[in-house]
Amino acid sequence: MATEWEQLLRRLEREGRLRRRQFLRALLASGLTVAGASGLVACAGGQQATPTTAPAAGQTPAAASPTAAAGGELKVAGYDNPNKWKGKTLVFAGFGGAMQDAQRKAVLEPFARLTGATIVEDTTDIGKLKAMVDAGAVEWTVAQQGTFESRVLGKQGYLEPIDYSVVDKTNFFEDVAGEFDVAVIYWSLILAYRTDKFGNNPPQGWKDFWDVQKFPGPRAMDKVDGPVGNLEFALMADGVPKDQVYQVLRTAEGVERAFKKLDEIKPHVTVWWEAGAQPAQLLTDGEVDMAQAWNGRIDAAQRQGAPIAIQWNEGLLRTDSFIIPKGVKEKELAMDFINFATRPEVQAELSKYIPYSPTNAKAFDLMTEELKARLPSAPAQKEKQLLADASFWLENLDRLTEQFNDWLTK
């Protein structure tokens, strides 16, 4: 089993079709435990890209933002000493791909220029992080992981506690400031649909997604995230208000109710997608009329002219976090970097490069209305969605993933 998954991971990575975060989610959806999935990812760690160094302090970021300061350089309050971290190296382990490309332009290169730090990049990997900490040989200064995974690692003793005397959490949204992690971006699992199929009467939420009489047509649903999202959406389709979803889902009756509702839509699902690019492509090609999808993928398809829209109502709002491995050599540098990455100016800049949104509310004051309309945590979109309950899924992910996969094969 492990060998097959390792071969699959390597092939998909070579083809550029799947990032490690997606692979971990796929493993979880296949029924493996968090620990088992992390172990398999660790086995494939040798396929990571060679770390690269960002431009040294004093160099201009590769791409200036439309609202950058004179000279094309981002300015950040409190970061005006280019020698602050001169001679220090910060190793950042991110998800790679478009996300890390955006971080390089908006976060890594500006931090290097404004503080004098040298930035080295690597690819994040839960198994590798655990191995480094266990061996007492921590190479990374800061890493990125999903918030669910980050909070598991914190409880297991693999992370440094966050020093909020350094990291200013004054304007953070709720549940951003964890004991061992700081959520740095929001992303959403949303309902997406073809605009040419439903005219002036588009689906308004999951009740409509389930209503195949009023809204006929093939559907695509998320297999990658397993029960996460699918159970919440099923309950909302069955009439549970979004602010009561987790209260209901914490009961055996609530879980049974969610699976019964999934039984209703299952015959109308033509594709259970297994990679984030799939739903956007399926919608673009007209193979399905509605789909669950990650907002960033749909945004990219929209900007390429696809006749697709996002319905933010009842979306599932999730976060990724920055974490500091236990035993890191440059702890003060790590804390300062996380503080920098969560400043309004920096978070607003990042959202210009990729449609994932700030965890610092003040960042929206620095954005155009057009940009805000594309972002999951902008006030107009955020209030319509359900914030994923990390504590619920940390307690129930393995059990409900197994149940979901059993249901899917019946």
C-alpha positions in Angstrom: 0.0 0.0 0.0 2.7 2.5 1.0 4.7 1.8 -2.1 1.8 2.4 -4.3 1.0 5.7 -2.7 4.7 6.8 -2.8 4.8 6.0 -6.6 1.5 7.9 -7.1 2.8 10.9 -5.2 6.0 11.1 -7.2 4.2 10.8 -10.5 1.7 13.4 -9.7 4.4 15.8 -8.4 6.4 15.3 -11.5 3.4 16.2 -13.6 2.6 19.2 -11.4 -0.9 18.0 -10.7 -0.9 17.6 -7.0 0.7 19.5 -4.1 1.5 17.9 -0.8 -1.4 19.5 1.1 -3.8 18.0 -1.5 -2.0 14.6 -1.3 -2.4 14.6 2.5 -6.1 15.4 2.2 -6.5 12.6 -0.4 -4.8 10.1 2.0 -7.1 11.2 4.8 -10.1 10.8 2.5 -8.9 7.3 1.6 -9.3 6.3 5.2 -5.8 6.6 6.5 -5.3 8.2 9.9 -3.5 11.6 10.2 -0.5 9.8 11.5 -0.5 7.3 8.7 -0.9 9.9 6.0 1.9 12.0 7.5 4.1 9.0 7.5 3.6 8.3 3.8 4.2 11.9 3.0 7.4 11.7 4.9 8.5 8.6 3.0 8.3 10.7 -0.2 10.2 13.6 1.3 13.2 12.9 -1.0 11.2 14.3 -3.9 11.1 17.8 -2.4 12.4 20.7 -4.5 15.9 21.9 -3.6 15.7 24.9 -1.3 16.1 28.3 -3.0 17.3 31.6 -1.6 15.1 34.7 -2.0 16.8 37.9 -3.2 19.1 39.4 -0.6 18.3 42.4 1.5 18.2 45.6 -0.6 16.9 44.0 -3.7 13.5 45.0 -5.0 10.8 42.4 -5.0 10.3 40.7 -8.4 6.8 42.1 -8.9 5.6 45.4 -7.5 2.0 45.7 -6.4 -0.4 48.3 -7.9 -0.5 50.1 -4.6 3.1 49.7 -3.5 5.1 52.7 -2.2 7.1 54.9 -4.4 9.9 52.9 -6.0 7.8 49.7 -6.1 8.7 48.7 -2.6 6.2 47.6 0.0 6.5 49.5 3.3 5.4 48.0 6.6 4.9 49.9 9.8 7.6 49.0 12.4 9.9 47.4 9.8 12.3 50.2 8.9 15.7 48.7 10.0 17.3 46.8 7.1 20.0 45.5 9.5 17.6 44.1 12.1 18.3 40.5 11.2 21.4 40.9 9.0 23.5 37.8 9.2 20.5 35.6 10.2 18.9 33.0 8.0 15.2 32.2 8.0 14.2 28.8 6.4 10.6 28.9 5.3 8.8 25.7 4.4 5.6 26.3 2.4 3.2 24.4 0.2 5.0 25.4 -3.0 3.2 26.1 -6.2 1.2 29.3 -6.8 0.8 29.8 -3.0 4.5 30.0 -2.3 5.1 32.1 -5.5 2.7 34.6 -4.1 4.3 34.5 -0.6 7.7 35.1 -2.2 6.6 38.3 -3.8 4.4 39.6 -0.9 6.1 38.2 2.2 9.5 36.6 1.8 11.3 39.1 -0.4 9.9 42.2 1.4 10.9 40.7 4.8 14.4 40.1 3.5 14.7 43.6 2.2 13.3 45.3 5.2 15.1 43.4 7.9 18.3 42.1 6.3 17.5 38.4 6.9 18.5 35.8 4.3 15.5 33.7 3.3 15.8 30.1 2.2 12.8 28.2 1.0 11.8 24.5 1.3 8.6 22.5 1.0 6.5 21.7 4.1 6.1 18.1 5.2 4.5 16.9 8.5 6.6 13.8 8.6 9.9 15.7 8.0 9.0 18.2 10.7 8.4 15.5 13.3 11.6 13.7 12.3 13.6 17.0 12.7 12.2 17.7 16.1 12.6 14.1 17.3 16.2 14.1 16.2 16.9 17.5 17.8 18.1 18.8 14.4 15.5 21.4 13.3 16.3 23.0 10.0 13.2 25.1 9.4 12.5 28.4 11.1 8.8 28.7 10.1 6.5 26.2 8.3 3.0 26.4 6.9 0.4 23.7 7.5 -3.4 23.4 7.6 -4.7 24.7 10.9 -6.2 21.3 11.8 -2.9 19.7 11.3 -1.0 22.5 13.1 -3.1 22.1 16.2 -2.5 18.4 16.3 1.2 19.0 16.1 1.0 21.5 18.9 -0.8 19.1 21.2 1.8 16.4 20.4 4.6 18.7 21.5 6.2 19.4 18.1 5.8 23.1 18.1 7.0 26.2 20.0 4.2 28.2 21.7 3.5 31.6 20.0 4.8 34.6 21.8 2.0 37.2 21.5 4.2 39.9 23.0 5.9 39.8 19.6 3.0 38.7 17.4 0.4 41.5 17.5 -3.0 39.8 17.5 -5.0 43.0 18.1 -6.9 42.9 14.8 -7.0 39.1 14.2 -10.3 37.4 13.4 -11.6 34.8 15.9 -9.7 31.6 16.3 -6.7 32.9 14.4 -4.4 33.1 17.4 -3.7 29.5 18.4 -1.5 28.5 21.3 1.0 26.9 18.9 0.0 28.4 15.5 -1.2 31.6 13.8 -3.7 31.3 11.0 -2.4 33.4 8.1 -4.9 32.8 5.3 -8.5 31.9 4.8 -9.8 29.7 2.0 -13.2 28.3 1.3 -14.9 25.2 0.1 -17.9 26.7 -1.8 -20.7 25.9 -4.2 -19.8 26.8 -7.8 -22.1 26.7 -10.8 -22.4 27.5 -14.5 -23.9 30.9 -15.1 -25.5 29.8 -18.4 -27.5 27.0 -16.8 -29.7 28.8 -14.3 -30.2 32.3 -15.7 -31.5 34.8 -13.1 -32.3 32.0 -10.6 -29.0 30.6 -9.5 -28.6 28.2 -6.6 -28.6 30.0 -3.2 -27.1 27.3 -1.0 -26.9 23.6 -0.3 -30.6 23.1 -0.2 -30.7 24.1 -3.9 -27.6 22.0 -4.6 -29.7 19.0 -3.3 -32.8 20.1 -5.2 -32.4 18.2 -8.5 -36.0 19.0 -9.6 -35.6 22.8 -9.4 -32.0 22.7 -10.4 -31.4 19.7 -12.7 -28.0 18.7 -13.9 -25.0 16.6 -13.0 -23.0 17.5 -9.8 -19.4 17.1 -8.7 -18.6 16.7 -5.0 -15.4 16.8 -2.9 -13.7 13.4 -2.2 -10.3 15.0 -1.2 -11.6 16.5 2.0 -13.6 13.4 2.8 -16.3 14.2 5.5 -15.0 17.7 6.0 -17.5 19.9 4.3 -19.8 17.1 3.0 -21.4 16.5 6.4 -21.8 20.2 7.2 -23.3 20.9 3.8 -25.7 17.9 4.1 -27.0 19.2 7.4 -27.5 22.7 6.0 -29.3 21.2 3.0 -31.5 19.5 5.5 -32.5 22.8 7.1 -30.0 23.1 10.0 -29.0 26.7 10.5 -25.2 27.2 9.9 -24.7 28.4 13.5 -26.1 25.1 14.8 -24.3 22.7 12.5 -21.6 21.5 14.8 -24.0 21.3 17.8 -26.0 18.8 15.7 -23.0 17.1 14.3 -21.6 16.3 17.7 -24.5 13.9 18.3 -24.8 10.4 16.8 -28.3 11.4 15.6 -26.8 14.4 13.8 -24.2 12.3 12.0 -26.8 9.8 10.9 -29.0 12.6 9.7 -26.1 14.0 7.6 -25.4 10.6 6.0 -29.1 10.1 5.2 -29.1 13.5 3.4 -26.0 12.5 1.5 -27.9 9.4 0.4 -30.3 11.7 -1.5 -27.7 13.5 -3.6 -25.4 10.5 -4.2 -27.2 9.2 -7.4 -26.8 12.7 -9.0 -23.1 13.0 -8.4 -21.3 12.1 -11.5 -17.8 12.9 -10.3 -16.2 12.7 -6.8 -13.2 14.9 -7.4 -9.8 14.0 -6.1 -7.7 17.1 -7.1 -8.4 20.8 -6.6 -8.2 21.6 -10.3 -11.0 19.1 -11.3 -14.2 20.9 -10.3 -13.2 24.1 -12.2 -12.3 22.1 -15.3 -15.5 20.0 -15.1 -17.6 23.2 -14.9 -15.7 24.9 -17.7 -16.1 21.9 -20.0 -19.8 21.6 -19.1 -19.5 18.1 -17.7 -21.3 19.2 -14.5 -23.5 22.2 -13.8 -22.8 22.5 -10.1 -19.8 21.5 -7.9 -18.2 21.9 -4.5 -14.9 23.6 -5.1 -12.0 25.5 -3.6 -12.6 29.2 -4.1 -9.1 29.9 -5.5 -9.5 27.4 -8.3 -12.8 28.9 -9.4 -11.5 32.4 -9.2 -8.7 31.4 -11.6 -11.1 29.9 -14.0 -13.4 32.9 -13.9 -10.5 35.2 -14.8 -9.8 33.0 -17.8 -13.4 33.6 -19.0 -15.1 30.5 -17.8 -18.9 31.0 -17.3 -18.7 30.1 -13.7 -19.9 31.8 -10.5 -19.2 31.3 -6.8 -22.1 31.1 -4.3 -20.6 32.2 -1.0 -23.7 31.4 1.0 -23.0 28.4 3.4 -19.5 28.0 2.2 -17.0 26.3 4.6 -14.4 28.8 5.7 -11.0 27.2 6.6 -7.5 28.4 7.4 -3.8 27.6 7.0 -1.3 28.4 9.7 2.3 29.3 10.3 4.1 27.2 12.9 7.5 27.1 14.5 9.1 23.7 15.0 10.1 22.8 18.6 13.8 23.5 19.2 14.2 26.1 16.4 17.5 27.9 16.6 16.2 31.4 15.7 13.0 31.6 17.8 13.0 35.4 18.0 13.5 35.7 14.2 10.6 33.2 13.7 8.2 35.2 15.9 9.1 38.4 14.2 8.6 36.9 10.7 5.1 35.6 11.7 4.3 39.1 13.1 5.4 40.6 9.8 3.4 38.1 7.7 0.2 39.0 9.6 0.6 42.8 9.3 -2.3 44.4 7.3 0.0 45.8 4.6 1.6 42.4 4.0 -1.7 40.4 4.0 -3.3 42.9 1.7 -0.4 42.6 -0.7 -0.5 38.7 -0.6 -4.2 38.8 -1.7 -3.3 40.6 -4.9 -1.3 37.6 -6.0 -3.6 34.8 -4.9 -7.3 34.9 -3.9 -6.9 33.6 -0.4 -7.7 36.2 2.2 -6.4 37.9 5.4 -6.7 36.8 8.9 -6.0 40.4 10.0 -9.2 42.4 9.6 -7.4 45.7 9.1 -6.0 44.4 5.8 -9.3 45.0 4.1 -9.0 48.7 4.8 -6.1 48.7 2.3 -8.0 46.9 -0.6 -10.1 47.9 -3.5 -13.8 46.8 -3.4 -13.1 44.7 -6.5 -10.4 42.7 -4.7 -12.5 42.3 -1.5 -15.3 40.8 -3.6 -13.0 37.9 -4.5 -11.8 37.0 -1.0 -13.4 34.5 1.4 -12.9 36.4 4.7 -14.0 39.9 3.4 -16.9 41.0 5.5 -19.5 40.5 2.8 -18.5 36.9 2.2 -17.4 35.9 5.6 -20.7 36.5 7.3 -22.4 34.2 4.8 -20.2 31.2 5.6 -19.6 28.6 8.3 -16.2 28.7 10.0 -14.8 25.2 10.2 -14.7 24.0 13.8 -11.1 22.8 14.2 -11.8 21.3 17.7 -14.6 19.2 16.3 -12.5 17.8 13.4 -9.4 17.2 15.6 -11.6 14.9 17.7 -13.6 13.2 15.0 -11.6 13.3 11.7 -10.3 9.7 11.7 -13.6 8.2 12.8 -15.8 10.1 10.3 -13.3 9.7 7.5 -13.6 5.9 7.9 -17.4 6.2 8.0 -17.5 8.5 5.0 -15.3 6.2 2.9 -17.4 3.2 3.8 -20.5 5.1 2.7 -18.9 6.2 -0.5 -18.2 2.6 -1.6 -21.7 1.3 -0.9 
